[in-house]
Amino acid sequence: MFSDFDRLQMRLALALAERGLYTTSPNPRVGCVLVKNGKVIGEGFTQPAGQDHAEICALKDARSRGHTTVGSTAYVTLEPCSHFGCTPPCANILIESGISRVIAAMRDPNSQVSGRGLAMLRNAGMEVHCGLLAQEAQELNVGFVSRMTRNVPWVRLKIAATLDGCTALPDGRSQWITSDAARRDGHAWRARSCATLTGIGTVKKDDPQMNVRAVSTPRQPLRVLVDSRLSIPLDAKLLSGAPLLIVCESDDGECAKRAHSLRKAGAEVIALPNLSGKVDLQAALRMLAARGINELHVEAGYRINSSLLRAGCVDELLLYIDPSLLGNAIGMFNLDPPLELDRRIRLRYHSVQQIGKDLRILARLILAAEFGDLSKMSSDTLS
C-alpha cells in the first residue's frame, strides 16, 4: 500500500513533528508535508496551544512558496482533527484546499476525533490511508495517547544508580553518581515532559529545583511535590521559579496554617487523601491529566518510587547506570519480595544506549509496553 517515497515523506513529517517536542503540549506533536508532482511544496508542525496546527502551517508554507495545493498529497503524522477547539477543524481546511490524497501515520486517540477526520476526508472524495509509521508517530505522543485513552499522563520514573542498583550512600549522599553527560540527558527528558514530580524526602535531603537547566528549553514544566503533611521548608528552592503544585493528604486542621503559608508563597496546594491517610497517587494522576499534563517525569527517592509502583502508576523506568558499585547502600526501591518468581514486576527493554560513561536504559512495564503498541489502533482497516 505504501511506497518507499511515501515512507520518505512520512519520515520528514515525523522529523517536523519532533521540532514541537517541547512546545505543543497539551496538544500532540504533529508534522505535515505537502507533496505535488513528486516534490515537497509545503512543510509544517504544530505550534503552541491556540496557534496553527501542522496542516495549516504546511498549507501556509506552500502558498508562501507560490504553490497551489490543488491535487497534492498531505502526509500527516496524526489524523487531521474534525472538531472546533482553539482552531478550526483541519479536515475541513484540507478539503477546501483541494488536497486529493491524505496519508496519516495514526488515528487520533481523542474521542472527539478518532476516525471522524479520516471519514470526513473520504466523504469529500479524497484518497485516504492510515497506518504508515504508526509506531514512530505514537512514540512522539505517548503521553497524549495516554491522557486521551486512560485519563492519566504517561509516567516516566527516572533513576540514577550504580551497577549494583544503589542510588545513594547509607547517609543519603548521591551527588553525583552519574556523569555530566547523563545529567544533561536527564534534563532533556525533563524538558519534553509537561510536569516533574518529586517527594518531600528528596526536598529535605537535596533541596532540588526540579526545573530544566542543563539544556535549552522554551518553557519550564509544572513542578509537583508529594508532601502529605505539608512539611516543605518555606526557604526550599522549589518555592521559587516555575509554578509549584503541592499534593497533600490534608490542607485543613493542623495543616491549615502551613497550607496558608505555602499558598501565600505562591504554591498551589491540593488535598487528595486516600483511605490510608496518605496521598492518593492515582487521583493525583487523574488530576494532572485533567490539567493537560501528557508526560509526567518523576525524580524522587525510593519511597515515592515504591509507592508509585505499588499503586500501578508507573509506565516506564528511565535508568542511568554508572559502572561502579556501592555495596550495602540505598537502593532504587523498597518493595516486599514476591512469594514466587513468576509474580515479580516485569518490564521490557525499550532502548539501551551509552551516554558518556553511563548506560541509559528505558524499560517499560509490560502493561505499558502493550499499551504502547498502536498497531491495531492505527491500522487502515479501522480508519
Summary of the structure (lengths in Angstrom):
residues: 383
radius of gyration: 22.8
end to end distance: 14.4
largest distance: 71.2
contacts: 1310
relative contact order: 0.13
helix: 33%
strand: 23%
